[in-house]
Amino acid sequence: MNLIIPMAGMGKRLRPHTLTTPKPLIPVAGKPIVQRLVEDIAKVVPEKIERIGFVIGDFSQEIKNQLVAIADGIGAQAVFYVQETAEGTAHAIACANDLLEGKVTVAFSDTLFRADFDLNPEDDGIIWTKTVDDPSAFGVVKTGADGVITDFIEKPTVFVSDQAIIGIYYFKKGEELKREINYLIENDIRGGGEFQLTMALENLKKSGLKFKIGTVNEWLDCGNKDITVESNSRYLGFVSGEDLIDETAEIVNSEIIEPVYIGKNSVIENSKIGPNVSIGSDCRVTNSSISESLIQNNTNLEDVNFANSMIGNFVKLTGEPKSVSLGDFSEW
């Protein structure tokens, strides 16, 4: 099975954090978003993932090396494709055209999920969905009595379904998806000015393919600072049974309210940390109280008291902001 992960977007809503780090490499509960995504998909799909096609922008070799390591972690080969211009979801997938063969899973990189359904690899296709209260902001699907998808509707203005598409798809025959996507691009058939995956899915349905839904229990977005901090908190709850505090971390005269992640060689002194806090590697936190926050690597915090905050790498912060979002190499 191949896995395609489009991740070339600029992540504008998560700035300043994405000015120096692509959004899929932002850590959630101690691991990059894209690593969490890859590992969770590997648990759901019944067959080994052989190749992972990362559809990227102008990424550095250091970032590519991180993605290679993520693929290696599940025994897969990393393959890179560059998306020069953003022209829609179908266009992003088309960049990895040569991986559209046999069984294929497509997962957009800003999506995290928790699921306990069993994927049947003999189904024509499976669309991951989540029941939502307000479907008007999402693409949704309708199903018939047999559980097969009958309609794909983009951001419905009247209620037709509460099953929102979360951005993860399985195809038994990737060649069929390739055919429909290439048809859209070759004939310049767009929706809203872009080549839309839902248009290819609709054409596949009309050709006789039967798509089913795989309903996830949790769907976590990482679109902006507040949502990413919330997703970090919820994911810490999912993995709270794991050993989240590295053995090299030093905790001195401090209270840790789980769940909390603390990375390698970080020092926590005279502080109260948690609940729902991730602190990366090589950080130092002194005389502080922090909850519901995400802090990356090589950061020094002193005399701070905040919640609902996101702090980048190599940050120095002293004082008492109640909520803050600071990108890499900032000082306060």
C-alpha positions as CSV (number, residue, x, y, z in Angstrom):
1,M,0.0,0.0,0.0
2,N,1.1,3.6,-0.8
3,L,0.4,6.6,1.4
4,I,0.3,10.1,-0.1
5,I,0.5,13.1,2.3
6,P,0.1,16.6,0.7
7,M,1.9,19.1,3.0
8,A,3.0,22.0,0.8
9,G,0.6,24.5,2.3
10,M,2.1,27.6,3.9
11,G,0.2,27.3,7.2
12,K,-0.6,31.1,7.3
13,R,-3.2,30.8,10.1
14,L,-0.5,29.3,12.4
15,R,2.0,32.1,11.9
16,P,4.5,33.1,13.4
17,H,5.2,29.4,14.1
18,T,5.1,28.3,10.5
19,L,7.5,31.0,9.3
20,T,10.4,28.8,10.2
21,T,8.8,25.3,10.6
22,P,6.3,23.8,8.2
23,K,3.0,23.2,10.0
24,P,3.1,19.4,9.7
25,L,6.4,19.5,11.7
26,I,5.0,21.4,14.6
27,P,5.0,18.9,17.6
28,V,1.8,17.7,19.3
29,A,2.3,15.8,22.5
30,G,6.0,15.5,21.7
31,K,5.9,14.3,18.1
32,P,5.4,16.2,14.8
33,I,1.9,16.4,13.6
34,V,2.8,14.4,10.4
35,Q,4.5,11.7,12.5
36,R,1.4,11.3,14.6
37,L,-0.7,11.1,11.4
38,V,1.6,8.5,9.8
39,E,1.7,6.3,12.9
40,D,-2.1,6.4,13.4
41,I,-2.8,5.5,9.8
42,A,-0.4,2.6,10.0
43,K,-2.5,1.3,12.9
44,V,-5.8,1.5,11.0
45,V,-4.8,0.1,7.5
46,P,-4.6,-3.7,7.4
47,E,-1.6,-3.8,5.0
48,K,2.0,-2.6,5.3
49,I,2.6,0.9,3.9
50,E,5.5,0.5,1.4
51,R,6.0,4.0,0.2
52,I,5.0,7.4,1.6
53,G,4.8,10.2,-0.9
54,F,5.3,13.6,0.8
55,V,4.0,16.4,-1.4
56,I,6.1,19.3,-0.2
57,G,7.0,22.9,-0.9
58,D,10.5,24.4,-0.9
59,F,11.6,22.4,2.2
60,S,15.2,22.2,3.5
61,Q,17.3,19.0,3.5
62,E,17.0,19.0,7.3
63,I,13.2,18.8,7.1
64,K,13.4,16.1,4.4
65,N,15.7,14.1,6.7
66,Q,13.0,14.3,9.4
67,L,10.4,13.0,7.0
68,V,12.7,10.2,5.9
69,A,13.0,9.2,9.6
70,I,9.3,9.3,10.1
71,A,8.8,6.9,7.1
72,D,11.6,4.7,8.4
73,G,9.8,4.5,11.7
74,I,7.0,2.4,10.2
75,G,9.3,0.6,7.7
76,A,8.3,2.6,4.7
77,Q,10.3,4.4,2.0
78,A,10.0,8.2,1.8
79,V,9.5,9.7,-1.7
80,F,9.3,13.5,-2.3
81,Y,7.3,15.5,-4.8
82,V,7.3,19.3,-5.0
83,Q,4.1,21.2,-5.5
84,E,5.2,24.4,-7.2
85,T,1.8,26.1,-7.1
86,A,-1.3,25.5,-4.9
87,E,-4.1,24.6,-7.2
88,G,-6.4,22.5,-5.0
89,T,-6.6,19.2,-3.4
90,A,-6.7,17.1,-6.6
91,H,-3.7,19.0,-7.9
92,A,-1.7,18.2,-4.8
93,I,-2.4,14.5,-5.1
94,A,-1.6,14.6,-8.8
95,C,2.0,15.7,-7.9
96,A,2.5,12.1,-6.6
97,N,1.0,10.5,-9.8
98,D,3.4,7.6,-9.9
99,L,2.2,6.4,-6.4
100,L,-1.4,6.2,-7.6
101,E,-1.3,2.5,-8.3
102,G,-2.8,-0.4,-6.3
103,K,-4.0,0.3,-2.8
104,V,-3.5,3.9,-1.8
105,T,-4.4,6.0,1.2
106,V,-4.4,9.8,0.9
107,A,-4.1,11.9,4.1
108,F,-3.9,15.7,4.3
109,S,-1.2,16.7,6.8
110,D,-3.1,19.0,9.2
111,T,-5.5,16.2,10.4
112,L,-5.1,14.1,13.5
113,F,-7.7,11.5,14.4
114,R,-8.5,8.6,16.7
115,A,-10.4,5.6,15.3
116,D,-11.3,2.1,16.2
117,F,-13.0,0.9,12.9
118,D,-11.5,-1.9,10.8
119,L,-10.7,-0.9,7.2
120,N,-11.8,-3.5,4.7
121,P,-9.1,-3.4,1.9
122,E,-11.5,-5.0,-0.6
123,D,-13.9,-2.0,-0.5
124,D,-13.6,0.3,-3.6
125,G,-12.9,3.2,-1.3
126,I,-13.4,4.6,2.2
127,I,-13.8,8.2,3.2
128,W,-12.9,9.0,6.8
129,T,-15.7,11.1,8.4
130,K,-16.6,12.6,11.7
131,T,-20.1,13.6,13.0
132,V,-20.2,17.4,13.5
133,D,-22.7,19.8,15.0
134,D,-22.4,22.4,12.2
135,P,-21.7,20.7,8.8
136,S,-22.0,24.0,6.8
137,A,-18.2,24.6,7.1
138,F,-17.2,21.2,5.7
139,G,-17.5,18.9,2.8
140,V,-20.0,16.2,3.8
141,V,-21.3,12.9,2.5
142,K,-24.7,11.3,2.3
143,T,-25.1,7.5,2.5
144,G,-27.9,5.1,1.5
145,A,-29.4,2.4,3.7
146,D,-26.5,0.1,2.6
147,G,-23.9,2.5,4.0
148,V,-22.6,3.4,0.5
149,I,-22.0,7.1,-0.2
150,T,-24.6,8.6,-2.5
151,D,-23.5,12.2,-2.6
152,F,-20.6,14.5,-1.9
153,I,-21.6,18.0,-0.9
154,E,-19.2,20.9,-0.4
155,K,-20.2,23.3,2.5
156,P,-24.0,22.7,2.4
157,T,-26.1,25.8,3.1
158,V,-29.1,23.6,4.2
159,F,-28.8,20.4,6.2
160,V,-28.1,17.3,4.2
161,S,-25.7,15.3,6.4
162,D,-23.6,15.7,9.6
163,Q,-20.8,13.4,8.3
164,A,-17.9,15.8,7.6
165,I,-15.0,14.6,5.4
166,I,-11.8,14.9,7.6
167,G,-9.3,14.7,4.8
168,I,-8.2,11.0,4.8
169,Y,-9.2,8.6,2.0
170,Y,-8.6,5.0,0.9
171,F,-8.7,3.7,-2.7
172,K,-8.5,0.0,-3.7
173,K,-7.3,1.0,-7.1
174,G,-5.2,4.1,-7.2
175,E,-5.1,4.0,-11.0
176,E,-8.8,4.9,-11.1
177,L,-8.3,8.0,-9.0
178,K,-5.3,9.0,-11.2
179,R,-7.5,8.7,-14.3
180,E,-10.2,11.0,-12.9
181,I,-7.7,13.6,-11.4
182,N,-5.7,13.7,-14.7
183,Y,-9.0,14.2,-16.6
184,L,-9.9,17.3,-14.5
185,I,-6.4,18.8,-14.9
186,E,-6.1,18.0,-18.6
187,N,-9.5,19.6,-19.3
188,D,-9.0,22.5,-16.8
189,I,-12.2,21.5,-14.9
190,R,-12.1,23.4,-11.6
191,G,-14.4,24.2,-8.7
192,G,-13.9,27.5,-7.0
193,G,-10.9,28.1,-9.2
194,E,-9.1,24.9,-8.1
195,F,-8.9,21.3,-9.0
196,Q,-11.1,19.6,-6.3
197,L,-10.8,16.1,-5.1
198,T,-14.5,15.9,-4.4
199,M,-15.1,16.4,-8.2
200,A,-12.9,13.3,-8.9
201,L,-14.7,11.3,-6.2
202,E,-18.1,12.2,-7.7
203,N,-17.0,11.0,-11.1
204,L,-15.7,7.8,-9.6
205,K,-19.0,7.2,-7.9
206,K,-20.9,7.8,-11.2
207,S,-18.6,5.3,-12.9
208,G,-19.8,2.6,-10.4
209,L,-17.4,2.7,-7.6
210,K,-18.9,2.2,-4.1
211,F,-17.4,4.4,-1.4
212,K,-18.1,3.7,2.3
213,I,-17.4,5.8,5.4
214,G,-15.0,5.1,8.2
215,T,-16.3,7.2,11.1
216,V,-13.6,8.4,13.5
217,N,-14.1,9.0,17.2
218,E,-11.9,12.1,17.4
219,W,-10.9,14.6,14.7
220,L,-8.3,17.1,15.8
221,D,-7.4,20.2,13.7
222,C,-4.2,22.2,13.8
223,G,-5.3,25.2,11.8
224,N,-4.4,28.1,14.2
225,K,-2.8,28.6,17.6
226,D,-5.8,28.1,19.8
227,I,-6.9,25.0,17.9
228,T,-3.4,23.5,17.9
229,V,-3.0,24.1,21.7
230,E,-6.4,22.4,22.2
231,S,-5.4,19.5,20.0
232,N,-2.1,19.1,21.9
233,S,-4.2,18.9,25.1
234,R,-6.6,16.3,23.8
235,Y,-3.8,14.2,22.3
236,L,-1.9,14.2,25.6
237,G,-5.1,12.7,27.0
238,F,-5.0,10.0,24.4
239,V,-1.5,8.9,25.2
240,S,-1.5,9.6,28.9
241,G,-0.7,6.0,29.6
242,E,2.7,6.3,27.9
243,D,5.8,7.5,29.6
244,L,5.7,11.1,28.5
245,I,8.5,12.5,30.7
246,D,12.0,11.7,29.3
247,E,14.3,10.0,31.7
248,T,16.9,12.7,31.1
249,A,14.5,15.5,32.2
250,E,15.3,17.0,35.6
251,I,12.4,18.0,37.8
252,V,13.5,20.0,40.8
253,N,11.1,21.2,43.6
254,S,8.2,21.2,41.1
255,E,4.6,20.0,40.8
256,I,3.7,18.1,37.6
257,I,-0.1,17.7,37.0
258,E,-0.5,15.0,34.3
259,P,-0.8,14.7,31.4
260,V,2.4,16.4,30.6
261,Y,5.1,15.8,28.0
262,I,8.7,16.9,28.8
263,G,11.5,16.2,26.3
264,K,15.1,15.3,26.6
265,N,17.5,17.3,28.9
266,S,14.8,19.8,29.9
267,V,15.0,21.2,33.4
268,I,11.9,22.2,35.4
269,E,12.7,24.1,38.7
270,N,10.4,25.6,41.3
271,S,7.4,25.4,39.0
272,K,3.9,24.0,38.5
273,I,3.4,22.4,35.1
274,G,0.1,21.0,33.8
275,P,-2.3,19.8,33.1
276,N,-2.0,19.4,29.3
277,V,1.4,20.9,28.7
278,S,4.0,19.8,26.2
279,I,7.6,21.0,26.7
280,G,10.2,20.0,24.1
281,S,13.9,19.1,24.5
282,D,16.7,21.3,26.1
283,C,14.3,23.7,27.7
284,R,14.6,25.4,31.1
285,V,11.5,26.5,33.1
286,T,12.0,28.3,36.4
287,N,9.6,29.8,38.9
288,S,6.7,29.4,36.6
289,S,3.1,28.1,36.4
290,I,2.0,26.8,33.0
291,S,-1.1,24.9,31.9
292,E,-2.8,24.0,28.6
293,S,0.2,25.1,26.5
294,L,2.7,23.8,23.8
295,I,6.3,24.8,24.1
296,Q,8.9,23.6,21.6
297,N,12.7,23.1,22.0
298,N,15.7,25.1,23.4
299,T,13.4,27.6,25.2
300,N,14.0,29.4,28.5
301,L,11.0,30.5,30.6
302,E,11.3,32.3,33.9
303,D,8.7,33.8,36.2
304,V,5.9,33.2,33.8
305,N,2.3,32.3,34.6
306,F,0.2,31.5,31.5
307,A,-2.2,29.1,29.9
308,N,-3.5,28.6,26.3
309,S,-0.1,29.5,24.9
310,M,2.2,28.3,22.1
311,I,5.9,29.0,22.3
312,G,8.4,28.2,19.5
313,N,12.1,27.2,19.5
314,F,14.9,29.2,21.0
315,V,12.6,31.6,22.8
316,K,13.5,33.6,26.0
317,L,10.5,34.7,28.0
318,T,10.4,36.4,31.4
319,G,7.3,38.0,32.9
320,E,3.7,37.2,33.3
321,P,1.7,37.1,30.1
322,K,-1.6,35.3,30.6
323,S,-1.7,33.9,27.1
324,V,0.9,34.3,24.4
325,S,1.9,33.0,20.9
326,L,5.7,33.5,20.2
327,G,7.5,32.2,17.2
328,D,11.1,30.9,17.0
329,F,14.0,33.1,18.3
330,S,11.7,35.5,20.1
331,E,12.6,37.4,23.3
332,W,10.1,39.0,25.8
